[in-house]
């Protein structure tokens, strides 16, 4: 089973840069997209592009136009699609969509960024506080879950090029990193990428400022986080950097787990 997670920073913009041409070549079973920045009625104007052949496509838009939004494309028809994480504030921002296939849940998640100021940082903390019990419930349910997306947190020093210079910046704050510590160390969730790749300087996002991309001054803030039940099933992991569709790079994981149609 192949799952791709990609923050497109505007799905229409990424489409113009060749995202869907690339996606068609990847033979992914599920594609999780974040930051669609579009309303579904805008995408339906070009259904052949934004509802690609061979996939069942589901969107959760933000109420605010041109903002946030997540999507899931799946080759198999899900048994159920769940829209929202159960919090009115963040469900209005289009941050969570879940597709269920038998005992497997695949989720596209877009956690808030706090980089624009304290108001959004506090919103990020509220979202984290709400989402932790959601993760606890996932684990307790006995379901196999893959939570894909832009978590907007770099976990370890190895996950950010300039870690010393970012200790007081959103995305690498001690409180944010401790929250991931709790997910991994206490709840037993697993960073799928790190299951098979322990190398440093493996990044998924680069600032548009300076020459961050050219110099690989990046952050690893996109993850596929899996329930303890899926530990050991990741067979390969890659960050695709040969083309640029947005300021994020697609994250591709292959699992030794059959996706039942």
N, C-alpha and C positions, 0 to 999 in steps of 0.2 A: 504494500500500500504506500503510495506516494502522496504526501501532503505538502502544499506550498502555502506559505504565509507571505503577504506582500502589502506594505503600506504604499499606496499609489500616490498619495498627496494630490488627489484629484484624479478620479478614474478616467475622465475624459482627456485630461492632459497626458496621462500615462498611455492611453490608447493611441494618441497621436505620435508617441515616441516608440510605438511598436510592441507594447506590452502583450496585446492579445495574439499577435503573430508569434511571439516567443512562447506564450502560454500553450498554444496549440501543439507545440513541439515537445512539451514536457511530459506528456502521458500521465498527468496527475489525476489521482482519484478524487481529491478534494482540494479546492483552492480557497483560501481565506483571505479576504481583502479588507483593509482598513483605510480610513480617510477617503471614502468615495467622493465626498464633497458634491453630491448631486441628489436631486429628488428622483424617484423612480419614474415619474412621468417624463422627465427630461431624457432618461435613458431609453424609454420605450420608443422614442422617436427614431432610434437606430437599433432595433431589436437584434438584428443579425450580428451586431458588434457586441453589445452589452449583455446579451443573453446567448452566449456562444453555443453553437451546435454541439450536441453530445453531452451537455451539462444541464442540470436542473439548477436554476439560479434563484437565489433568495437575497433580498436586500432589507436592511433596517436603516432608514434614513434619519438624519437629525431633523427636528422641526425647523431649525434655522437653516436657511438656504446657503449653500456653498460651504457647509461645515460638517466635519466629522463623517459619520456613516460607515457601516460595515456591511459585508456581503459574504455569502458562501456559494460556491459553485461545486456541484457534486455530480459525478457520473451516475451513481445509484440514486434512486428515489429515496429520500429519508422517510423513516417511519413517522417522524414528527419534527417540526421546526419550531423552536422557541425563540421568541423575539423579546429581548430585554432581560436585564439582570434583576428585575424586581425592585428598582429604585426609580421613582418618578423623575428626580433631577437628572439622572444620567441616562435613563431610557429616552428622555426627550432629546438627548444629544446623539442617539444612535450609536451605542458603544458595544452592544453584545448581541450576537445571534448564534444559536446552537442548532446543529442538525444531528438527529439521532438515527443510528443504523443498528438495529439489534441492541447489543449491550454497549456499543461504542457511541460516544458523543464527541463531535468535533465542533469547536467553538472558535469564532472569530471575535477577538476582543481588542478594543482600543481604549486603554487607560488614559485619563487626562494627562496633559502636560501642565507643568506648573511654571514653565520658563517665562511666561509673559508677566508675572508679578505675583504678589502675595495672595491676591484674591483667588487666582486660579490654583496656586499651590494649596490653599486651604480646601478648595474643591477636590483637588487630587487626593488629599488626605481623607476627605469624606468618602470618596469612592473606594479607596483602599480599605477603610474601616468597614464599609458595607460588603466589599467583595470577599474579605477573608472568611466570614461564615459561609458564603456561597461556595468557596473552595472546600471548606470543611464538610459541607453537605455533599459535595461531589464525591469526596473520598468515602464518606460513610455510606453512600448509595450503593457501592459495589460496582458502579459503572466504570468502564474504561474510558477515560477522558483525555483528549488532546486539546489544550487551550492555546490557540495560536494567536499571535498578534504583536502589536506594538505596546509594550508594557511601560515604556517611557522611564525605565530605570536600568542603569548599568549596575550589575551586581558586584563584581569583583574588580580589583585593580587591573587585572588582565583584560577586562571588558571595556576599557576606555584608555585611549592613548595618553592623554594628559590628565592622569588621575589626581596628581598633586594640585593642579590648578583648578580642579572642579569640585573639591571637597565641600564647598559652600554653595554649589549651584544645584538647581533642581535637576533631578535625574541621577544625582550621585550623592544625595544627602544621607547622613547616617540613618535617619529614620526610615528612608525609603529602602535602603540596602538591608536594614534589620528586618523589614517587612518580608523581603524575599528570603532572608535567612530563615524566618519562621516557616514560610511555605516549604522550603527545602529540608531544613534540619529538624523541625518539629512535626510538621504534617506529613513529611515523606514524599512530597512531590519531587519530580525529577526534571532537570534542565535537559531536554532531549538532545540538543546540540552538543552539550558537554559530555554526554554519554559516549560519544565517539570521537570528539575533537577537543583536545585540551590545549591547543596552540594559542599563543597570545596574538594580539593584533588581528583578531577575527571580528570585524565590525559590520554592522548592518545599517548605520546611519552616519552621515557626514554633514556638518554645517555647510551652508552655502557661502559662508564668509571665508575670506582668504583663499587659500588653496588646500582646504581640508581634504577634498577628494584626491587631488593629485598627490598629496603627501601622506595619505591614509591616516589622517588625524580624525579617527572615528570613535563611535560608541557602539557597543552591542546592546541594543535595547529591544530588539525583536526576538521573540522566543517561541518555541513550541514546548510548553510545559505539560508534563504528562503525570497521570495518577501513578501511585506506586505499583499498581497492578500491571502497568506497561513497562516497568523497568526491565531493561535488557532486550527490548524489542526493536530499538533503533539500530538499523543496519548501516546507514550512511547519512551524512549531513553535508550540505553545501550552501554557501552564500554566493549567489550569482552576481558577478560584477563585470561581465564582458560588455554589457550594455547598461545604460542608465535610464530607468523609467521614472524615477523620482529621486528624492534625497535619501530614500531607503533602498536597500537591496533585497530582492526576494530571498527567503529562507526555505530551502528544500530539504525535507527529511523523508527517508525511506524506512518503512517499518516492516518487520517480519510478522505482519498481522493482516490476515485476509479481510478485506472489506466486502461483506456479503451484499449482493445486489438485492 
